[in-house]
Amino acid sequence: MINLIQRAEYLKQLIGWKDKEPVKIITGIRRCGKSTLFMLFQKYLLENGVKEEQIISINLEDAKYRHLLNWENLHDHIASLIGKNGKTYIFLDEIQNVKDFQKAVNSLRLHSEADIYLTGSNSNLLSGEFATLLRGRTVEIKMQPLSFKEYADAYPFQASRETKFENYLHNSSFPLTLQFYDAKTETWNVEQIRVILEGIYAGILNFDVIERHKIKDLSKLESLIKFIFDNIGSETSIKKISDKIKSESRVIQPVEVDAYIDALSSSYIIYKANRYDVKGKQLLQTNAKYYIADIGLRYFLLGREGDIGHILENIVYLELLRRGYKVYVGKVGASEVDFVAEGINGTEYYQVAQSVLDNNVLQRELAPLEAISDHNPKYLLTMDYFPQTSYNGIKQVNILDWLLI
């Protein structure tokens, strides 16, 4: 348990659902920290009266459990242990590796002494027969790689928040990359970080996308990935993506683009933000924006930085998801507000820019927010450094301040 990066918000959610009936399912991109969260929660249990023999923990990617990849074997093994020592806490890591796992889970949950926790690296595990069998009996905790606050708290040496943020972008938000700081030389081992990112990317691509979705043409898939990674935060459509890739001498049909995007989204490596008509209060079917799970992967794949404005937009989008919002791109007449964020306490609007020190840029960024007539909170997030400012109720906040709340 030593040196585990604390994931306080996710742990709090698990503690809140402890001993309650729903099956708890932690979903998220490969290597984002789901297994570590299990370890943190198990540590909490042991510190709060639960005995070791009450915990069953199985990582279904570990070869020593290969005999449990059959759902019947998995079920019988666990069922034989439930209740022998009172309440039994069952942790099944990467459950999607078990064919027809939903049958085992559905039966195990019937035991009154069973409290079940699952992880998975593919959103499709929540669909199909599993959703049918367990409708209303599951709760999903959506996990991402480290937030900037988590990254800054776990940072291996004293540094300014600006330095931490720069390395958060370049070195990646995947927890494992924080291990590659050499205290003796006071440098990051960039080559080792690249090797780690290459392995994460290959794992996602091979196991969670290609193998799971039976994709045959790897070259088309990689062309699409590079296009999306290179165009984060840019409004586009399936047809535009198809036409762009075709123009680069690689024929890909819109139906293929749609299928590949679905596969990538289900592995949590990309996110689709649909457009929302703020005045008409309805989702729009045309165009969308795409964001990615980790900016470090973008640097790894493209070898360059790109538009810092869109990178900041990507960071804000992910943070809004972490905070529990449903996030859309807002259409306000002929203009656009970066994000419409719907949460349990209502709707908020966000505009993101690197800097608004130039008055023309300031007015351009404020205009879409000012065009919204309701009284919901409106924010302009920038990298500029000065005290929080308000323009007719629109709060300008430094992005790092906002991320570290």
C-alpha positions in Angstrom: 0.0 0.0 0.0 3.0 2.3 0.2 3.3 5.1 -2.4 -0.2 4.6 -3.8 -1.5 7.9 -5.3 -4.5 9.0 -3.4 -7.7 9.1 -5.4 -9.9 10.8 -2.8 -13.0 11.7 -4.8 -13.3 8.2 -6.3 -12.6 6.6 -2.9 -15.3 8.7 -1.3 -17.8 7.4 -3.8 -16.9 3.8 -3.1 -17.2 4.4 0.7 -20.6 6.0 0.1 -21.8 2.9 -1.7 -20.3 0.3 0.7 -22.8 -2.4 1.9 -25.5 -1.1 -0.4 -27.3 -3.4 -2.9 -26.1 -2.1 -6.3 -23.2 -3.8 -8.0 -20.5 -1.1 -8.1 -18.8 -0.8 -11.5 -15.6 1.3 -12.0 -15.1 2.1 -15.7 -12.3 4.0 -17.4 -9.4 3.9 -19.8 -6.8 1.2 -19.3 -4.1 2.2 -16.7 -6.0 5.1 -15.3 -5.8 3.7 -11.7 -8.8 1.4 -11.3 -6.8 -1.4 -9.7 -5.1 1.1 -7.4 -8.5 2.4 -6.3 -9.5 -1.1 -5.4 -6.3 -1.4 -3.2 -7.1 2.0 -1.6 -10.6 0.9 -0.8 -9.5 -2.5 0.5 -7.0 -0.7 2.8 -9.9 1.5 4.0 -12.0 -1.7 4.7 -9.1 -3.3 6.7 -8.7 -0.1 8.8 -12.4 -0.1 9.6 -13.1 -3.5 11.0 -13.2 -5.7 7.9 -11.0 -8.8 8.2 -8.7 -10.0 5.3 -10.7 -13.2 5.0 -13.8 -11.2 4.2 -12.2 -9.8 1.0 -12.0 -11.7 -2.3 -9.9 -9.8 -4.9 -9.2 -11.2 -8.4 -7.5 -9.5 -11.2 -8.7 -11.2 -14.3 -5.7 -10.1 -16.4 -3.5 -12.2 -14.1 -2.6 -15.5 -15.6 -2.9 -17.3 -12.3 -6.7 -16.8 -12.5 -7.0 -18.1 -16.1 -9.1 -21.0 -14.8 -11.7 -18.4 -13.8 -12.2 -16.8 -17.2 -15.2 -19.2 -17.6 -18.2 -17.5 -16.0 -19.3 -20.8 -14.3 -15.9 -21.4 -12.8 -15.7 -17.8 -11.6 -19.2 -18.1 -10.1 -18.6 -21.4 -8.3 -15.2 -20.3 -6.9 -16.6 -17.1 -5.4 -19.9 -18.6 -4.3 -18.0 -21.2 -2.3 -16.4 -18.4 -0.2 -19.3 -16.0 0.3 -20.5 -15.7 3.9 -18.0 -17.9 5.6 -16.7 -15.0 7.6 -19.7 -12.6 7.5 -20.1 -9.9 4.9 -17.9 -10.7 1.8 -16.4 -7.9 -0.3 -15.8 -9.1 -3.8 -13.4 -7.3 -6.2 -13.2 -8.4 -9.8 -10.7 -6.4 -11.9 -11.2 -6.2 -15.7 -14.3 -8.3 -15.6 -14.8 -8.0 -19.4 -12.2 -10.7 -19.8 -14.7 -13.3 -18.7 -17.1 -14.4 -21.4 -20.7 -14.0 -20.2 -19.5 -12.6 -16.9 -23.0 -11.0 -16.4 -24.4 -14.4 -15.6 -21.9 -14.9 -12.8 -22.5 -11.4 -11.4 -26.2 -11.6 -11.6 -26.2 -14.9 -9.6 -23.6 -13.7 -7.0 -25.5 -10.5 -6.2 -28.4 -12.7 -4.9 -26.3 -13.6 -1.9 -27.2 -11.2 0.9 -23.6 -11.4 2.3 -22.1 -10.3 -1.0 -20.9 -6.7 -1.8 -19.7 -6.7 -5.4 -17.2 -4.3 -7.0 -16.1 -4.6 -10.7 -13.8 -2.7 -13.0 -13.8 -2.7 -16.8 -11.9 -0.9 -19.6 -14.7 -0.9 -22.1 -18.1 0.8 -21.8 -19.8 -1.9 -23.8 -19.7 -4.1 -20.7 -22.6 -2.1 -19.4 -24.8 -2.8 -22.4 -26.5 -5.9 -23.9 -27.4 -8.8 -21.6 -25.6 -7.3 -18.6 -27.8 -4.2 -18.8 -30.9 -6.4 -19.2 -30.1 -8.7 -16.3 -29.0 -5.9 -13.9 -31.1 -2.9 -14.9 -31.4 -0.7 -11.9 -29.1 -2.8 -9.8 -25.7 -1.2 -10.8 -24.0 2.1 -10.1 -21.2 3.2 -12.4 -18.2 5.2 -11.2 -16.5 6.8 -14.2 -12.7 7.0 -13.6 -10.1 9.0 -15.5 -6.3 9.4 -15.3 -5.1 11.9 -12.7 -6.8 15.3 -12.5 -4.3 18.2 -12.3 -5.1 18.5 -8.5 -4.3 14.8 -8.0 -1.2 15.1 -10.1 0.0 18.2 -8.3 -0.6 16.6 -4.9 1.4 13.5 -5.9 4.2 15.4 -7.6 7.6 13.9 -6.6 9.4 17.2 -5.7 8.8 20.8 -4.8 7.9 22.9 -7.8 5.7 25.8 -8.9 2.2 24.9 -10.1 3.2 26.2 -13.5 6.0 23.6 -13.7 3.7 20.9 -12.5 1.1 21.9 -15.1 3.7 21.9 -18.0 4.7 18.3 -17.0 1.1 17.3 -16.5 0.6 18.1 -20.2 3.9 16.8 -21.6 4.5 13.8 -19.4 0.9 12.6 -19.2 -1.8 12.3 -16.6 -1.5 8.5 -16.4 -0.4 7.8 -12.7 2.5 5.5 -13.7 4.4 8.3 -15.4 5.0 10.0 -12.0 7.5 7.3 -11.1 10.0 8.4 -13.7 11.6 11.4 -12.0 15.2 10.9 -11.1 15.9 12.7 -7.9 19.7 12.3 -8.3 19.8 14.1 -11.7 16.7 16.2 -11.0 15.3 15.3 -14.4 12.4 13.4 -15.8 13.3 10.2 -17.8 11.5 11.2 -20.9 12.5 8.1 -22.8 11.1 5.8 -20.2 7.9 7.8 -20.0 7.6 7.4 -23.8 8.0 3.7 -23.4 5.2 3.6 -20.8 2.9 5.7 -23.0 3.7 3.5 -26.0 2.7 0.4 -23.9 -0.5 2.0 -22.7 -1.5 3.1 -26.2 -0.7 -0.3 -27.7 -2.7 -2.0 -24.9 -5.8 0.2 -25.5 -5.5 -0.2 -29.3 -4.9 -4.0 -29.4 -7.1 -5.2 -26.6 -9.8 -2.6 -26.1 -10.3 -1.5 -29.7 -9.0 -3.9 -32.4 -9.6 -7.3 -30.7 -12.8 -6.4 -29.0 -14.4 -4.8 -32.1 -12.8 -7.1 -34.7 -11.2 -4.3 -36.6 -9.3 -5.5 -39.7 -7.7 -2.4 -41.2 -5.2 -1.0 -38.7 -3.9 1.7 -41.0 -7.4 3.3 -41.4 -7.9 3.2 -37.6 -4.5 4.9 -37.0 -5.2 7.6 -39.6 -8.5 8.3 -37.8 -6.9 8.4 -34.4 -4.2 10.9 -35.5 -6.8 13.1 -37.2 -8.9 13.3 -34.0 -5.8 13.8 -31.8 -4.7 16.6 -34.1 -8.1 18.3 -34.1 -9.2 18.2 -30.5 -11.8 20.9 -29.9 -12.5 21.5 -33.6 -16.1 21.2 -34.8 -16.4 18.4 -37.3 -18.6 15.7 -38.7 -18.3 12.0 -39.7 -18.4 13.0 -43.4 -15.8 15.8 -42.9 -13.4 13.3 -41.2 -14.0 10.8 -44.0 -13.3 13.4 -46.7 -10.2 14.7 -44.9 -8.7 11.2 -44.6 -9.6 10.4 -48.2 -7.8 13.6 -49.3 -4.6 12.1 -47.8 -4.9 9.1 -50.1 -6.5 6.7 -47.7 -10.1 5.7 -48.6 -12.4 5.5 -45.6 -16.1 5.5 -45.8 -18.3 7.5 -43.3 -19.8 4.2 -42.0 -16.3 3.0 -41.1 -15.5 6.3 -39.4 -18.6 6.0 -37.4 -17.8 2.5 -36.3 -14.2 3.4 -35.4 -15.2 6.4 -33.4 -17.7 4.2 -31.5 -14.9 1.7 -30.8 -12.5 4.4 -29.6 -15.2 6.0 -27.4 -16.1 2.7 -25.8 -12.4 2.3 -24.8 -12.4 5.8 -23.2 -9.5 7.1 -25.3 -11.7 9.7 -27.0 -14.9 11.6 -25.9 -17.5 13.1 -28.2 -19.1 16.4 -27.1 -22.4 17.0 -28.9 -23.7 20.4 -29.7 -26.5 22.0 -27.7 -28.8 24.8 -28.8 -28.8 27.0 -25.6 -31.8 29.1 -26.7 -33.8 26.2 -28.2 -32.9 23.9 -25.3 -32.2 20.9 -27.5 -29.4 18.7 -28.7 -28.3 19.2 -32.3 -27.7 16.3 -34.6 -25.1 18.0 -36.8 -21.4 18.2 -36.1 -19.6 17.6 -32.7 -16.3 18.1 -31.1 -13.9 15.4 -29.9 -11.6 15.4 -26.9 -9.0 12.9 -25.7 -8.3 11.1 -22.4 -4.7 12.3 -22.0 -2.7 15.2 -23.6 0.6 13.3 -23.0 -0.6 10.6 -25.4 -1.2 13.3 -28.0 2.4 14.5 -27.7 3.5 10.9 -27.9 1.5 10.3 -31.1 2.0 13.6 -32.9 5.4 14.7 -31.7 4.4 18.3 -31.3 2.4 20.6 -29.0 -0.3 22.1 -31.2 -2.9 24.8 -30.4 -2.6 25.5 -26.7 -6.1 27.0 -26.7 -7.6 23.6 -27.7 -5.4 21.8 -25.3 -6.7 23.9 -22.4 -10.2 23.3 -23.7 -9.5 19.6 -23.5 -8.3 19.8 -19.9 -11.4 21.8 -18.9 -13.7 19.4 -20.6 -12.2 16.4 -18.8 -12.4 18.2 -15.5 -16.0 19.0 -15.9 -16.7 15.3 -16.5 -14.8 14.5 -13.4 -16.9 16.8 -11.4 -20.0 15.0 -12.5 -21.4 17.3 -15.2 -22.9 16.3 -18.6 -21.0 18.5 -21.0 -22.0 19.8 -24.4 -20.7 22.4 -26.9 -23.1 25.3 -26.8 -24.7 27.0 -29.8 -25.8 30.5 -29.1 -27.3 32.0 -32.3 -24.5 32.2 -34.7 -21.8 32.0 -32.1 -20.6 29.2 -29.8 -19.9 28.9 -26.1 -17.2 26.2 -25.4 -19.2 24.2 -22.8 -22.7 23.9 -21.4 -22.3 21.9 -18.2 -25.4 20.3 -16.7 -25.1 19.2 -13.1 -27.3 18.3 -10.1 -27.4 21.9 -9.1 -28.2 23.3 -12.5 -26.5 24.5 -15.6 -23.2 26.4 -15.9 -21.5 27.9 -19.0 -17.8 28.0 -19.7 -15.6 29.8 -22.2 -11.9 28.8 -22.3 -9.0 30.9 -23.7 -5.2 31.1 -23.2 -5.2 34.8 -22.6 -7.6 37.7 -22.9 -5.2 40.5 -22.2 -5.9 41.9 -25.7 -9.2 43.7 -25.3 -10.4 42.5 -28.8 -9.9 38.9 -27.7 -11.6 39.6 -24.3 -14.7 41.0 -26.1 -14.8 38.1 -28.6 -14.7 35.5 -25.7 -17.3 37.3 -23.6 -19.8 37.8 -26.5 -21.2 34.2 -26.5 -21.7 34.3 -22.8 -23.3 37.7 -22.8 -25.7 36.4 -25.5 -27.2 33.9 -23.1 -30.2 35.4 -21.4 -30.6 33.1 -18.4 -29.1 33.7 -15.0 -27.1 30.5 -14.7 -23.4 30.9 -13.7 -21.0 31.9 -16.5 -17.2 31.5 -16.4 -14.3 32.7 -18.5 -11.3 30.5 -17.8 -7.9 31.8 -18.9 -4.2 31.4 -18.0 -3.9 35.1 -17.2 -2.8 36.0 -13.7 -4.7 38.6 -11.8 -7.4 38.6 -9.2 -10.8 37.1 -10.1 -12.7 39.6 -12.2 -16.3 39.9 -13.2 -17.9 41.3 -16.3 -21.6 41.8 -15.9 -21.8 38.6 -13.8 -19.4 36.6 -15.9 -16.5 35.5 -13.7 -13.0 35.4 -15.1 -11.0 32.7 -13.3 -7.4 31.5 -13.7 -7.5 28.0 -15.1 -5.0 26.6 -12.6 -6.9 28.2 -9.7 -10.1 26.5 -11.0 -8.4 23.1 -11.5 -6.9 23.1 -8.0 -10.2 23.8 -6.3 
